[in-house]
Amino acid sequence: MYKMDFISKKQGYVPLKVVPYIFFVAVVLSITTTNTFV
């Protein structure tokens, strides 16, 4: 029970930290692609 609870908590915390990085990468990619095509 404790191990499952720990895993579920890890899965709950990790995405919160990863989301800003994914958003930043998506913005950078969109900027670079628009600069390339223009």
N, C-alpha and C positions, 0 to 999 in steps of 0.2 A: 504493500500500500504506500509506504513512504517513498519507495523508488519511483513508482508511477506518478505520485504527486510531484516529486522533484523534476521528473521529465516534463510533465505538463507545465510546470512553472517555467522551466528553461525555454520551452517552446513559446510561452507567452511573453517572455521578456526579450528574447532574441529579435523577433521581427520589429519590435518598437525601436530598437537601436539600428536595425538595418534599413528601415524605411527611408530615413533622411538621405542615406548614402545612395539608395536606388533612385530616389527623386533627383538628387544632384547629378548622378551619372546620366539619367534620362535627359535632363536639361542640357548638359554638356554635349551629348550626342546629337540632340536636335539642333543646337547652335552650329556644331561642326558640319553637320550634313547640309544645313541651309547655306553655310558659307561655301561649301564645296560646289553645290549646284548653282549658286549665284556666281 
